[in-house]
Amino acid sequence: MINLPFAPELASFIDRPQDVVEGALIVACIIDKDADVNWARHELDRLAVEIGPGNAGNICDELRRLGFQGASRNYYSVGNSRLDTVLHSKRGIPVSLAMVIAGVAHRLGLPTEGINFPRRFLLTVGGDLVDPFELKVTSIEASREWLTDNNLDPKQAFVVASPIDIVVRMLNNVRSILQSSGDYLRALELSDYQLMLVPEHYGLYIERADVWMHFGDRDMVLRELNSALDNAPSSAIAERIGDRIKDIRNVPSSDLN
């Protein structure tokens, strides 16, 4: 495992994952060790005081008035997953803007829950459904209509995301960007943090095997695939992983990458 400087902070969060915003701030530190998380906490305090008591609609309206909006440009910038950067720039992707809303809502005494909706991450605030990217209250009916239009099953569309799920999702966004840019070592580091959160996530081991393929390291590829096999959720998936393991064993290391 790569050295993980923020493993102690993440381990503490795993032990008591009540505050998802604190989890998001750990993600910011993982992205950049110099992330200004204390300023971010104070800024959320300040925003809550400025916005004042109200419902989800009021929070969204006030954040829009203050200049917050979805990142239409540079959507795939790593900075859009850093909560302190998002608070500075007032631009973010759905899950990071959801953390801004949640941070303010918690300080105003409103409960929140993340929703892993297929189109984009959603958030409930005090019982209202919010589209964080639009910074607007939406509805179950509108969301169901979108699902129908896109031939998607609504049964799993409104699954509540736990704080750990949300942190995994934020790290996944960053890891995907790093991996697509060829920064494979950093991608492995991000997946090491993710495995602290979800050690039985077979898909992460498969993705790590793909990264090791770029380095031509057959031993590590097989190690990751065997971990995926150990955590396979069904016999059919286990069979596919087993077939891949057999194929890799027959390929010379020089041909892996």
Backbone hydrogen bonds, N-H to C=O, Kabsch-Sander energy under -0.5 kcal/mol:
donor,donor_aa,acceptor,acceptor_aa,energy
7,A,4,L,-1.9
10,L,6,F,-2.2
11,A,7,A,-2.8
12,S,8,P,-2.1
13,F,9,E,-1.9
14,I,10,L,-2.4
15,D,11,A,-2.0
16,R,12,S,-1.7
18,Q,16,R,-1.0
19,D,16,R,-0.5
20,V,18,Q,-0.9
23,G,19,D,-1.3
24,A,20,V,-2.2
25,L,21,V,-1.9
26,I,22,E,-1.6
27,V,23,G,-1.9
28,A,24,A,-1.8
29,C,25,L,-1.8
30,I,26,I,-2.4
31,I,27,V,-2.4
32,D,28,A,-2.4
35,A,32,D,-2.4
37,V,35,A,-1.7
40,A,36,D,-1.9
41,R,37,V,-2.2
42,H,38,N,-2.2
43,E,39,W,-2.7
44,L,40,A,-2.2
45,D,41,R,-2.1
46,R,42,H,-2.6
47,L,43,E,-2.7
48,A,44,L,-2.2
49,V,45,D,-1.9
50,E,46,R,-2.6
51,I,47,L,-3.0
52,G,48,A,-2.5
59,I,55,N,-2.1
60,C,56,A,-2.6
61,D,57,G,-2.6
62,E,58,N,-2.5
63,L,59,I,-2.5
64,R,60,C,-2.4
65,R,61,D,-2.3
66,L,62,E,-1.9
67,G,64,R,-1.6
68,F,63,L,-2.5
69,Q,90,K,-1.9
70,G,133,F,-0.8
71,A,92,G,-2.6
72,S,70,G,-1.5
77,S,74,N,-1.9
80,N,77,S,-1.5
81,S,78,V,-2.3
82,R,79,G,-1.3
83,L,81,S,-0.7
86,V,82,R,-2.7
87,L,83,L,-2.3
88,H,84,D,-1.5
89,S,85,T,-3.3
90,K,86,V,-2.6
92,G,69,Q,-1.1
93,I,80,N,-1.0
97,L,93,I,-2.6
98,A,94,P,-2.0
99,M,95,V,-1.2
100,V,96,S,-1.3
101,I,97,L,-2.4
102,A,98,A,-2.9
103,G,99,M,-2.4
104,V,100,V,-2.1
105,A,101,I,-3.1
106,H,102,A,-3.0
107,R,103,G,-1.3
108,L,104,V,-1.1
108,L,105,A,-0.7
109,G,106,H,-1.4
110,L,105,A,-2.9
113,E,124,T,-1.6
114,G,161,A,-0.9
115,I,122,L,-2.6
116,N,159,V,-2.4
117,F,115,I,-2.0
122,L,115,I,-2.3
123,L,130,V,-2.1
124,T,113,E,-3.0
125,V,128,D,-2.8
126,G,111,P,-3.0
128,D,125,V,-2.1
129,L,138,T,-0.5
130,V,123,L,-3.7
131,D,136,K,-3.0
135,L,131,D,-1.4
136,K,131,D,-1.5
138,T,129,L,-3.0
143,S,139,S,-1.9
144,R,140,I,-2.8
145,E,141,E,-2.2
146,W,142,A,-1.8
147,L,143,S,-2.0
148,T,144,R,-2.6
149,D,145,E,-2.5
150,N,146,W,-1.4
151,N,148,T,-1.5
152,L,147,L,-2.7
156,Q,153,D,-0.6
157,A,154,P,-0.9
159,V,156,Q,-0.8
161,A,114,G,-2.9
162,S,160,V,-0.6
166,I,162,S,-2.3
167,V,163,P,-2.1
168,V,164,I,-2.5
169,R,165,D,-2.4
170,M,166,I,-2.5
171,L,167,V,-2.5
172,N,168,V,-2.4
173,N,169,R,-2.1
174,V,170,M,-1.8
175,R,171,L,-2.9
176,S,172,N,-2.5
177,I,173,N,-1.6
178,L,174,V,-2.5
179,Q,175,R,-2.9
180,S,176,S,-2.3
181,S,177,I,-1.3
182,G,179,Q,-1.4
183,D,178,L,-2.6
184,Y,182,G,-1.7
187,A,183,D,-1.8
188,L,184,Y,-2.3
189,E,185,L,-2.1
190,L,186,R,-2.5
191,S,187,A,-2.1
192,D,188,L,-1.9
193,Y,189,E,-1.8
194,Q,190,L,-2.1
195,L,191,S,-2.3
196,M,192,D,-1.1
197,L,193,Y,-1.1
198,V,194,Q,-2.7
201,H,198,V,-1.8
202,Y,200,E,-1.3
204,L,201,H,-1.0
205,Y,201,H,-1.0
206,I,202,Y,-1.7
207,E,203,G,-2.3
208,R,204,L,-2.3
209,A,205,Y,-2.2
210,D,206,I,-1.8
211,V,207,E,-1.6
212,W,208,R,-2.5
213,M,209,A,-1.5
214,H,210,D,-0.8
214,H,211,V,-1.0
215,F,211,V,-0.7
215,F,212,W,-0.7
216,G,212,W,-0.5
216,G,213,M,-1.1
217,D,212,W,-1.7
218,R,216,G,-1.1
221,V,217,D,-2.2
222,L,218,R,-2.9
223,R,219,D,-2.1
224,E,220,M,-2.5
225,L,221,V,-2.4
226,N,222,L,-2.5
227,S,223,R,-1.7
228,A,224,E,-2.3
229,L,225,L,-2.5
230,D,226,N,-2.2
231,N,227,S,-1.2
232,A,229,L,-1.1
238,A,234,S,-2.3
239,E,235,S,-2.3
240,R,236,A,-1.8
241,I,237,I,-2.4
242,G,238,A,-2.6
243,D,239,E,-2.2
244,R,240,R,-1.9
245,I,241,I,-2.4
246,K,242,G,-2.0
247,D,243,D,-2.2
248,I,244,R,-2.7
249,R,245,I,-2.1
250,N,246,K,-0.8
250,N,247,D,-0.9
251,V,248,I,-1.6
255,D,252,P,-2.0
256,L,253,S,-1.5
